[in-house]
Amino acid sequence: MASELAAGPRLDRNLVVLASAGTGKTRKLVDTYIDLLERGADPLRIVAVTFTEKAAAEMRGRIRDRLYSRTGTRWLKALAVLP
């Protein structure tokens, strides 16, 4: 199990993050989203869901920040599909 977690999220499975407030759920979702993109996942096939609009906006902002910090045109598609 630990080796699976260290390898990153699998592209053929769903990931659910359930935890209390302030435990790093948004960071985990952003890290997973970026990891999936780096491993070649189509950004149009990634769904990230939160419970509030505020959390969703924060997650989008963090994803944008992480993508803008990368170089190359590879990330433009991911940026273009973010609402």
C-alpha positions as CSV (number, residue, x, y, z in Angstrom):
1,M,0.0,0.0,0.0
2,A,2.8,2.5,0.9
3,S,4.5,1.8,-2.4
4,E,1.3,2.5,-4.3
5,L,0.9,5.8,-2.5
6,A,4.5,6.7,-3.2
7,A,4.1,6.0,-6.9
8,G,1.3,8.6,-7.2
9,P,-2.3,8.3,-8.2
10,R,-3.3,5.6,-10.7
11,L,-4.8,6.8,-13.9
12,D,-7.4,3.9,-13.9
13,R,-9.0,4.6,-10.5
14,N,-10.9,7.3,-8.7
15,L,-9.5,9.0,-5.7
16,V,-11.6,10.2,-2.8
17,V,-10.2,12.4,-0.1
18,L,-12.3,12.5,3.1
19,A,-10.9,14.5,6.0
20,S,-11.8,17.2,8.5
21,A,-11.3,21.0,7.9
22,G,-7.7,22.2,7.9
23,T,-6.1,18.8,7.2
24,G,-4.7,19.5,3.7
25,K,-7.5,18.1,1.4
26,T,-7.1,21.0,-1.1
27,R,-3.4,20.6,-1.2
28,K,-3.8,16.8,-1.8
29,L,-6.3,17.4,-4.6
30,V,-4.0,20.0,-6.3
31,D,-1.0,17.7,-5.9
32,T,-2.9,14.8,-7.4
33,Y,-4.3,17.0,-10.3
34,I,-0.8,18.2,-11.2
35,D,0.6,14.7,-10.9
36,L,-2.0,13.3,-13.2
37,L,-1.2,16.1,-15.8
38,E,2.5,15.4,-15.5
39,R,1.8,11.7,-16.2
40,G,-0.1,12.5,-19.4
41,A,-3.7,12.5,-18.2
42,D,-6.1,14.6,-20.4
43,P,-7.3,17.6,-18.3
44,L,-10.8,17.2,-19.8
45,R,-11.0,13.8,-18.1
46,I,-10.1,14.9,-14.6
47,V,-12.9,15.8,-12.2
48,A,-12.1,17.5,-8.9
49,V,-15.1,18.2,-6.6
50,T,-15.3,20.2,-3.4
51,F,-18.2,21.1,-1.2
52,T,-18.1,24.8,-1.5
53,E,-17.6,27.4,-4.2
54,K,-14.9,29.0,-2.0
55,A,-12.9,25.8,-1.8
56,A,-13.4,25.2,-5.6
57,A,-12.1,28.7,-6.4
58,E,-9.1,28.2,-4.1
59,M,-8.3,24.9,-5.7
60,R,-8.5,26.4,-9.2
61,G,-6.3,29.2,-8.2
62,R,-3.7,26.9,-6.7
63,I,-3.8,24.7,-9.9
64,R,-3.3,27.8,-12.1
65,D,-0.4,29.0,-9.9
66,R,1.3,25.7,-10.2
67,L,0.8,25.5,-14.0
68,Y,1.9,29.1,-14.6
69,S,5.1,28.3,-12.7
70,R,5.9,25.6,-15.3
71,T,7.5,26.3,-18.6
72,G,6.4,25.1,-22.0
73,T,3.3,25.0,-24.1
74,R,2.3,21.6,-22.7
75,W,0.4,23.2,-19.9
76,L,-1.6,25.6,-22.0
77,K,-4.4,23.1,-22.7
78,A,-4.8,22.5,-18.9
79,L,-4.9,26.2,-18.3
80,A,-7.4,26.7,-21.1
81,V,-9.9,24.2,-19.7
82,L,-9.9,25.5,-16.2
83,P,-13.1,27.5,-15.5
